């Protein structure tokens, strides 16, 4: 069951964070685009499970994703609701994995390329997926504290992507101590900002959240590869 659950979660990571372009996100509240998005999730789940006669899993993914995302589209676009939305998706996929095994629909994964699939999905989730939560959380801090952020457009976003990718790499080559050098380098580069208390706290909170998510998701991916 664990491998099936890992593959379903991998399919979700690809569907939400690699195969959902900006134009689809902007239009997802409209039924045709919502159904297209749910259909992509169902197709990816079907391909990754490699149970070519099994229609139950992709049908469940399609229905559950449609319902959850339809409800989420009526809620504020905040970090809180993003986290709730993702939690509901994870719980629905764990329920699906349990049901597939419990009712003998798919007793075990017998396909190919399990480790490359999980590794790539873990990278997508760590680098890009967690970025959405951080971005929404940071936007709230900026609005609440009326911060003025100078710098390149999307500069902070790209810095976060690269730092989480480096953390993922360091953990997978068994060099987690290198994360300390990333922290030190970022502290030096952000030295001027540290003179302004609000801005310094904003940078520190964002950095800690980014590093924490990256470390947790990297180790979770590493564990999933051993299943």
Secondary structure, 3 states (H helix, E strand, C coil): CHHHHHHHHHHHHHHHHCCCCHHHHHHCCCHHHHHHHHHHHHHHHHHHHCCCCCCHHHHHHHHHHHHHHHHHCCCCCCHHHHHHHHHHHHHHHHHHHHHHHHCCCCCCCCCCCHHHHHHHHHHHHHHHHHHHHHHHHHHHHHHHHCCCCCCCCCHHHHHHHHHHHHHHHHHHCCCCCHHHHHHHHHHHHCCHHHHCHHHHHHHHHHHHHHHHHHHHHHHHHHHHCCC
